[in-house]
């Protein structure tokens, strides 16, 4: 069997632009949170050093709003990511079932039905795991 790499597997993804967008956002959310917290502590230190509590309160509110927006965007990205993965997996299951229905009776007589079922189940589960976990890492 030829090793064709990851591209053929990625081509099976439905709504590929949405998948890649959500994957990118999910990857950037931890960076954004770390950056916002670091910026808040830097500004907080400067405000405390200057003794200006109004600036400190303003920075606290701004940081809370930005962290809330980041959490909301991250949650939406995770939802879209899961939606695309589930839709792709359902489509692959439908395509696989249609292919199994087109198999000749002689193939089914020669091979044990449990082998086919096990292979299909394991392969589809592997693809689902690849889409949902491994590509995100």
DAJOWO-V418758 format. One record per residue. N is the residue number from 1. PHI is phi as a letter, one per 30 degrees, with the letter a starting at -180 (none if undefined). BURIAL is # if it has 24 or more other C-alpha atoms within 12 Angstrom, else .. D_CENTER is the distance of its C-alpha to the mean C-alpha in whole Angstrom. Layout:
# DAJOWO-V418758
[[N/PHI/BURIAL/D_CENTER] [N/PHI/BURIAL/D_CENTER]]
This chain:
# DAJOWO-V418758
[[1/none/./29] [2/d/./28] [3/c/./25] [4/c/./23] [5/i/./20] [6/c/./16] [7/e/./17] [8/d/./18] [9/d/./15] [10/d/./13] [11/d/./16] [12/d/#/15] [13/d/#/12] [14/d/./13] [15/h/./13] [16/e/./12] [17/d/./12] [18/d/#/10] [19/d/#/7] [20/d/#/8] [21/d/./9] [22/d/#/6] [23/d/#/5] [24/d/./9] [25/d/#/9] [26/d/#/7] [27/d/./9] [28/d/./12] [29/d/#/12] [30/e/./14] [31/d/./16] [32/d/./17] [33/d/#/18] [34/d/./20] [35/d/./22] [36/d/#/23] [37/d/./24] [38/d/./26] [39/d/./27] [40/d/#/28] [41/d/./30] [42/d/./32] [43/d/#/33] [44/d/#/34] [45/d/./36] [46/d/./38] [47/d/./39] [48/d/./40] [49/d/./42] [50/d/./44] [51/i/./44] [52/c/./42] [53/d/./41] [54/d/./40] [55/d/./38] [56/d/./36] [57/d/./36] [58/d/./34] [59/d/#/32] [60/d/./31] [61/d/./30] [62/d/./28] [63/d/#/26] [64/d/./25] [65/d/./25] [66/d/#/22] [67/d/#/20] [68/d/./20] [69/d/./19] [70/d/#/16] [71/d/./15] [72/d/./15] [73/d/#/13] [74/d/#/11] [75/d/./11] [76/d/./11] [77/d/#/8] [78/d/#/6] [79/d/./8] [80/d/#/8] [81/d/#/4] [82/d/#/6] [83/d/#/9] [84/d/#/8] [85/d/#/8] [86/d/#/11] [87/d/#/13] [88/d/#/12] [89/d/#/13] [90/d/./16] [91/d/./17] [92/d/#/18] [93/d/#/19] [94/d/./22] [95/d/./22] [96/d/./23] [97/d/./26] [98/d/./27] [99/d/./28] [100/d/./29] [101/d/./32] [102/d/./33] [103/d/./34] [104/d/./38] [105/d/./39] [106/d/./41] [107/d/./37] [108/d/./37] [109/d/./40] [110/d/./40] [111/c/./37] [112/d/./36] [113/d/./34] [114/d/./32] [115/d/./31] [116/d/./29] [117/d/./27] [118/d/./26] [119/d/./25] [120/d/./23] [121/d/./22] [122/d/./21] [123/d/./19] [124/d/#/17] [125/d/./16] [126/d/./15] [127/d/#/13] [128/d/#/11] [129/d/./11] [130/d/./10] [131/d/#/7] [132/d/#/5] [133/c/./7] [134/d/./9] [135/d/#/8] [136/d/./6] [137/d/./9]]
